[in-house]
Amino acid sequence: MKDLLNTVRQSIVASLPEFLLTEQRCPPEWQPFDLYLFRDDTVVFYVGQSWVAFNRVWRHILDGYKGRSVVGRFILCNWPAALRFTVELMDSRAERFAAVGHDLNAAERLLIEQHAPCFNDTLNHHPTSLPTRYAPPGQAITCPRSLGKLIREAEYAVKAERRKAWLA
């Protein structure tokens, strides 16, 4: 049982639509995760930390509407392409962060050094350039202005992906 728990605590990877379907209620098993990143298949956009990473990811998304979060605004400006983004939640107490003593700040620094995310300015000496296929965060929002509609579109995307997997 302990090995299973340690395996589960390493990380949670969810597509952005799957994440949105949690509807702002953090599943109890996700509460220990204190690091997060936003990415697509090839580029990490942002790395962050919070006592409950799930809540902070939601805060980014909601603050994107108000222009208070660069990464949140980036997601909303790149809709529907953002439906292919991934949210990864990690636990700084996981084995992969043993070399930095499981220190939350050091674990975040390590991830920033490893991935050179596009939107992390601090501790990121060589941020990755934003791929030209994406609109920068200052552009007009292309997703629904209603959170309910946004979540419905995420639900349609998840259903389509499941249907596609089932047919394969």
C-alpha positions as CSV (number, residue, x, y, z in Angstrom):
1,M,0.0,0.0,0.0
2,K,2.8,2.4,0.9
3,D,4.5,1.9,-2.6
4,L,1.1,2.6,-4.3
5,L,0.7,5.8,-2.2
6,N,4.2,7.0,-3.2
7,T,3.5,6.2,-6.8
8,V,0.3,8.2,-6.7
9,R,2.0,11.1,-5.0
10,Q,4.6,11.6,-7.7
11,S,2.3,13.7,-10.0
12,I,-1.1,14.1,-11.6
13,V,-1.2,14.9,-15.3
14,A,-4.5,16.1,-16.7
15,S,-5.5,17.7,-19.9
16,L,-6.8,21.2,-19.4
17,P,-10.4,20.1,-20.3
18,E,-10.2,17.3,-17.7
19,F,-8.9,19.7,-15.1
20,L,-11.7,22.2,-15.9
21,L,-14.2,19.5,-15.3
22,T,-13.2,19.3,-11.6
23,E,-15.2,22.5,-11.3
24,Q,-13.1,24.2,-8.8
25,R,-13.5,21.5,-6.1
26,C,-10.1,20.0,-5.3
27,P,-10.3,16.2,-5.0
28,P,-8.9,15.2,-1.6
29,E,-6.2,13.1,-3.1
30,W,-4.9,16.2,-5.1
31,Q,-4.5,18.4,-2.0
32,P,-0.9,17.4,-1.2
33,F,0.3,18.6,-4.6
34,D,2.2,21.9,-4.2
35,L,3.9,22.4,-7.6
36,Y,2.2,22.8,-10.9
37,L,3.0,23.4,-14.6
38,F,1.2,24.3,-17.7
39,R,2.4,22.8,-21.0
40,D,1.6,21.5,-24.4
41,D,3.3,18.5,-26.0
42,T,6.7,20.3,-26.5
43,V,6.8,23.5,-24.4
44,V,6.3,24.3,-20.7
45,F,4.6,27.6,-20.4
46,Y,4.7,28.2,-16.7
47,V,5.9,26.6,-13.4
48,G,4.5,27.6,-10.1
49,Q,4.0,26.6,-6.5
50,S,1.3,26.9,-3.9
51,W,0.3,25.1,-0.7
52,V,-2.6,23.6,-2.8
53,A,-1.5,23.7,-6.4
54,F,-5.0,22.8,-7.6
55,N,-6.5,26.0,-6.2
56,R,-3.7,28.2,-7.6
57,V,-4.2,26.7,-11.1
58,W,-7.9,27.7,-10.9
59,R,-6.9,31.1,-9.7
60,H,-4.7,31.6,-12.8
61,I,-7.6,30.6,-15.0
62,L,-10.1,32.9,-13.3
63,D,-7.7,35.8,-13.0
64,G,-7.0,35.4,-16.8
65,Y,-10.4,36.9,-17.5
66,K,-9.4,40.0,-15.4
67,G,-5.9,40.3,-16.8
68,R,-4.3,39.5,-13.4
69,S,-2.6,36.3,-14.5
70,V,-0.4,36.1,-17.6
71,V,-0.7,32.3,-17.9
72,G,-4.4,32.5,-17.3
73,R,-4.8,35.1,-19.9
74,F,-2.6,33.1,-22.3
75,I,-4.9,30.1,-21.9
76,L,-8.0,32.2,-22.6
77,C,-6.4,34.0,-25.6
78,N,-5.5,30.6,-27.2
79,W,-8.9,29.0,-27.0
80,P,-9.6,26.4,-28.5
81,A,-6.0,25.4,-29.0
82,A,-5.6,25.5,-25.2
83,L,-7.9,22.4,-25.1
84,R,-4.7,20.5,-25.9
85,F,-2.7,21.9,-23.0
86,T,-1.8,19.9,-20.0
87,V,-1.8,20.7,-16.3
88,E,0.6,18.8,-14.2
89,L,0.5,18.8,-10.4
90,M,3.5,17.6,-8.4
91,D,4.4,17.0,-4.8
92,S,7.7,18.6,-3.6
93,R,8.0,15.6,-1.2
94,A,8.2,13.2,-4.1
95,E,11.4,11.2,-4.7
96,R,12.3,13.3,-7.7
97,F,12.9,16.3,-5.4
98,A,15.1,14.5,-2.9
99,A,18.2,16.1,-4.3
100,V,16.9,19.5,-3.2
101,G,15.8,18.3,0.2
102,H,12.1,18.3,-0.7
103,D,12.2,22.1,-0.2
104,L,9.3,23.7,-2.1
105,N,11.2,26.8,-3.3
106,A,14.1,24.7,-4.4
107,A,11.8,22.2,-6.1
108,E,10.2,25.1,-8.1
109,R,13.6,26.4,-9.0
110,L,14.7,23.0,-10.2
111,L,11.6,22.7,-12.5
112,I,12.2,26.2,-13.9
113,E,15.8,25.3,-14.6
114,Q,14.8,22.0,-16.2
115,H,12.0,23.4,-18.4
116,A,12.9,27.1,-19.0
117,P,9.2,28.0,-19.2
118,C,8.0,30.8,-21.4
119,F,6.3,32.9,-18.7
120,N,8.5,32.5,-15.7
121,D,10.8,35.6,-15.4
122,T,12.2,35.0,-12.0
123,L,15.0,32.3,-11.7
124,N,14.7,31.7,-15.5
125,H,17.9,32.9,-17.2
126,H,16.9,31.6,-20.7
127,P,13.1,31.4,-21.0
128,T,11.8,29.4,-24.0
129,S,10.4,31.6,-26.7
130,L,6.6,31.3,-27.1
131,P,5.9,29.2,-30.2
132,T,4.6,31.4,-33.0
133,R,1.5,29.1,-33.3
134,Y,0.2,30.7,-30.0
135,A,-1.1,34.2,-29.4
136,P,0.6,36.1,-26.7
137,P,-1.3,36.9,-23.5
138,G,-2.1,40.5,-24.5
139,Q,-4.3,39.4,-27.4
140,A,-8.1,39.3,-27.3
141,I,-9.7,36.4,-25.4
142,T,-11.0,33.8,-27.8
143,C,-12.8,31.6,-25.3
144,P,-16.3,32.0,-23.9
145,R,-16.6,34.8,-21.4
146,S,-18.9,32.6,-19.3
147,L,-17.1,30.0,-17.0
148,G,-20.1,27.7,-17.5
149,K,-19.7,27.8,-21.3
150,L,-16.0,27.3,-20.9
151,I,-16.6,24.2,-18.8
152,R,-19.2,22.9,-21.3
153,E,-16.7,23.2,-24.1
154,A,-14.1,21.3,-22.0
155,E,-16.7,18.6,-21.4
156,Y,-17.3,18.3,-25.2
157,A,-13.6,18.0,-25.7
158,V,-13.2,15.3,-23.1
159,K,-16.1,13.3,-24.5
160,A,-14.7,13.6,-28.1
161,E,-11.3,12.4,-26.8
162,R,-12.9,9.4,-25.1
163,R,-14.9,8.6,-28.2
164,K,-11.8,8.8,-30.3
165,A,-9.9,6.5,-27.9
166,W,-12.8,4.0,-27.8
167,L,-12.9,3.8,-31.6
168,A,-9.2,3.3,-31.9
